[in-house]
Amino acid sequence: MNDLTHLLSPWSNPVTYAIPFFLLFVGIELAALKFLDHDDVTGYEPKDTRASLLMGLGSIVTTVMVKVLAFVAFIGIYLYVAPWHLPMNHWWSWVIAVLAVDLTFYWTHRFLHRARVGWAAHQAHHSSEYMNFGTALRQKWNPWFDVIFWLPLPLIGIPPWAIFAVFSFNLIYQFTTHTELVDKLWPPIEFVMNTPSHHRVHHGSDELYLDKNYAGIFIIWDRMFGTFQKEIQRPKYGLTTPIGTYNVWKLQYGHYADLWVDVRNARSFKEKMQYLFKPPGWAPADLVGERATSGVDGAGAVPAPTR
């Protein structure tokens, strides 16, 4: 019980201590944009930034609830199922933990883009048409699928507290990739690490950039699994069809309503599952061309209004 209380304390979360630095970076970016020449479409929009900050605050609450669920599952797996326990007093255990958490993030992130039920949660993060440090705080309120993808981590012997600590530092690193003020870096860094250039691609709604660069810290996962795309031109940010609202409730849950309509109207259990787990925009072949609530390129899909 004491371990759970400690875990849920905001003072045990590295992200808590990073918040002042997040705000400092936002301030520095705002100042830089004020004094540097830049396109009108680059920078901050007050209503957009306000929505991002509110969504970031909301995610703190939902993250606590997810931590409770994850802690119970992780402790059980770690204590009673894991064949070994990594000794976290050795540096190599931390290397394994960092790589394992980042690889887990890659596959979680890829699922959130490629399964519509995941996209319903994650699209909120992509709804901003701006790429700045404020956008990094625009987090989803429905991180339940993350726990499922994390289950192998305690199974390979990573202590639950270390999983949460490493994942927090992973998120802190990702914050730094949400900016247009940093150009491409030294090529060896660009080859191994996720950088602002790579993550700008990920937030692009251009056809060339859709569903690319899922990396958290290391871009090598995208290179290994065929989802890497280098930045060729400045991306157009946001969803393929702008959502047209700054209402945080609609941003977070509007896509769930669309998904519910399609699942409810599905003609069979198989179709219901396909609407949930096929890519956003999937529709039965005989319905292609009719109106649907979302979409993405590909066979059996309709034009995408919300990607």
PyMOL commands that set and color helices and strands:
alter all, ss='L'
color gray80, all
select helices_A, chain A and resi 2-8+10-12+14-35+46-80+91-114+116-126+133-136+144-150+152-155+160-175+187-192+196-202+207-209+220-225+248-265+269-277+285-287
alter helices_A, ss='H'
color red, helices_A
deselect
rebuild
show_as cartoon
